[in-house]
Amino acid sequence: MSRRPDPLISTLKQVLARTQSEELMFVDPGSGGTGWAIFKMPSEVTEPIRPLEFGALSSRSGLWHDKFAEIAVAFADEVLFEHGPDRVVHEWPELWAGSAKSQASTSDGDLFKLSALIGALELAVLQCDMEPSLFVTPRWKGQMDKKAVDERIARAIGCSYPNHVSDAVGMGLAVMGTL
């Protein structure tokens, strides 16, 4: 029996080494919206590149589990089947002991709900015969907030993106060392 490689990618260098010349989709999952961006990963990074395609998914369902199921189905049907990237990298949340916001997300259950959404998205990736990977948030943006990420994207490629899509684009640029 062959063992699947560990899907958790901990460094930018690991992502870039594994994905040269692949179409790589970066995903920023969230209950308010799930953003995605596809990049054709260069064999050598010489300058920042824009994503080939990008978008966001949201749900009008009320209950969190219905919302996440709707997002996961749309992710498979509308994104994975339609765009067919070689690999999908989801942002994976990490609990920061020194962060009040991180602690609050744990105490009210948001972090666990987000983990459930990521699991549903990972299942969709596997069912589409694609290779999923997880990428922890601090590895690509550290303590940067959304505004700082948006500013760096604008500086790098001269574009702005909607909420959640900007984090997916930021992940791609960070992996290439151009954020």
Order of alpha helices (4+ residues) and beta strands (2+ residues): beta-alpha-beta-beta-beta-alpha-beta-alpha-alpha-beta-alpha-alpha-alpha
